[in-house]
Amino acid sequence: MNTIILDKECGCFKKSEFENNMNFESKDDALMQAQIMVNHMNSEFCQKHEFSLNENGAEFNISRSDKSASSGCCGGGHCS
């Protein structure tokens, strides 16, 4: 069994149609779904976090990290 695990669920994830701890018979299917999830979360969620994918045997771990604004800008588009 191949599993996709999101380490920290954010509000956007909880509101989405995605599920945590999804299981797949096929490793290829799990990898494709994990990549779809990461791409969608990085492009469509609120942009407060960045998501990355790591493979560990039969587990595909999606990690969440806070985006840091090196310039002190909040990212609202009004600082420049």
C-alpha positions as CSV (number, residue, x, y, z in Angstrom):
1,M,0.0,0.0,0.0
2,N,1.3,3.4,-0.9
3,T,0.2,6.4,1.2
4,I,0.1,10.2,0.7
5,I,0.6,11.9,4.1
6,L,0.4,15.7,4.7
7,D,2.3,16.5,7.8
8,K,0.4,19.6,8.8
9,E,-3.1,20.4,7.5
10,C,-3.8,24.1,7.0
11,G,-7.2,25.7,6.8
12,C,-7.1,25.7,3.0
13,F,-6.4,22.0,2.9
14,K,-9.3,21.3,5.3
15,K,-11.6,23.3,3.0
16,S,-10.4,21.5,-0.1
17,E,-11.6,18.3,-1.6
18,F,-8.2,16.6,-0.9
19,E,-7.9,14.0,1.8
20,N,-5.0,13.2,4.1
21,N,-3.6,9.6,4.4
22,M,-4.8,8.5,1.0
23,N,-3.9,4.9,0.1
24,F,-3.1,3.6,-3.4
25,E,-2.3,0.1,-4.6
26,S,0.0,1.5,-7.3
27,K,3.1,3.5,-6.4
28,D,2.8,5.4,-9.8
29,D,-0.8,6.4,-9.0
30,A,0.2,7.6,-5.5
31,L,3.1,9.6,-6.9
32,M,0.9,11.2,-9.6
33,Q,-1.8,12.2,-7.1
34,A,0.8,13.6,-4.7
35,Q,2.3,15.7,-7.4
36,I,-1.1,17.0,-8.4
37,M,-1.9,17.9,-4.8
38,V,1.4,19.7,-4.3
39,N,1.1,21.7,-7.5
40,H,-2.5,22.6,-6.7
41,M,-1.8,23.6,-3.2
42,N,1.2,25.8,-4.2
43,S,-0.7,27.6,-6.9
44,E,-4.3,27.7,-5.6
45,F,-4.1,27.9,-1.8
46,C,-3.7,31.2,0.1
47,Q,0.1,31.4,-0.5
48,K,0.9,31.6,3.3
49,H,2.6,28.2,3.0
50,E,4.8,26.3,0.6
51,F,4.3,22.6,0.1
52,S,7.0,20.1,-1.0
53,L,6.9,16.4,-1.7
54,N,9.4,13.7,-0.4
55,E,9.2,10.0,-1.1
56,N,10.1,7.6,1.6
57,G,9.6,4.0,0.4
58,A,5.8,3.5,0.1
59,E,5.0,6.9,1.7
60,F,4.8,10.2,-0.1
61,N,5.1,12.9,2.5
62,I,3.9,16.4,1.8
63,S,5.5,18.9,4.0
64,R,4.2,22.4,4.8
65,S,6.5,25.4,5.6
66,D,5.7,29.0,6.1
67,K,6.7,31.3,3.3
68,S,9.1,33.9,4.5
69,A,9.1,37.4,3.1
70,S,12.8,38.4,3.1
71,S,11.9,42.0,2.4
72,G,9.4,42.3,5.2
73,C,6.6,42.5,2.6
74,C,3.4,40.7,3.5
75,G,2.9,39.6,-0.1
76,G,-0.3,41.7,-0.6
77,G,1.1,43.3,-3.7
78,H,1.0,46.9,-2.3
79,C,4.6,47.2,-1.1
80,S,6.3,47.7,-4.5
